Amino acid sequence: MRELHAMTTSESDEDTYGYFLELYIEDLKKYNVSGTKLKDVMFEMKASETFISPEVPEELKLLSKEYEMYCYTNWFRNQALKKLERYNLKDYFKKIYSSEDTYIKFSKVGFMYLSNKHNLLPEKTVCIGDSKNDILPSHKSGFKTIYLDYGITQETEKSEKQIKLIETADSTVTEFSDIRKVLSKTLYR
């Protein structure tokens, strides 16, 4: 509901999220817990329980030397910053965008807005993402796309959504370290 609210009103902030938690989780009233309190606990846990593959910091360091990198998340800016700062990754990105300061990532509008804001040519811009909210709208905006599949599911267990992402993306990788290899192809230069 928070995402639907953000799409229809352009309001996306932590207070609104707390409101929706309280509105839709009936047990909170039963235990006299506010949506804001649950949000605060969830946000603290989420940041502290985020894990990355060991190669990610070095790969981002190498990528940031060759490419301008931006972070664009549907989550909240402070949460994204906490996750990036936990592993000292924030400085690899020129700018971090969230649904609070641009559009939520369900349509090509946010990607088009950011490419215009930074004078990026969509056909020379690559979106790397691990969900339909990254790949489908960025692809529709003319970006090249790399789907980071992580290889969690076996080939025979892939859902229809995963298959659509693989078919839509210009490239698919299962290891973070493969991103640099894909970007070095002339298609992305």
Protein Blocks (a to p, Z undefined) as FASTA:
>chain_A
ZZmmmmmnopacfklmmmmmmmmmmklmmnopafklmmmmmmmmmmmmcccdfklmmmmm
mmmmmpccddddfbdfklmmmmmmmnopmmmpfbdcdfklmccdfbfklmmmmmmmnopa
fklcccddfbfklmmmmmmnopacdddeklmacfklpcfklmmmmmmpmbdcfbfklmmm
mmmpmklZZ
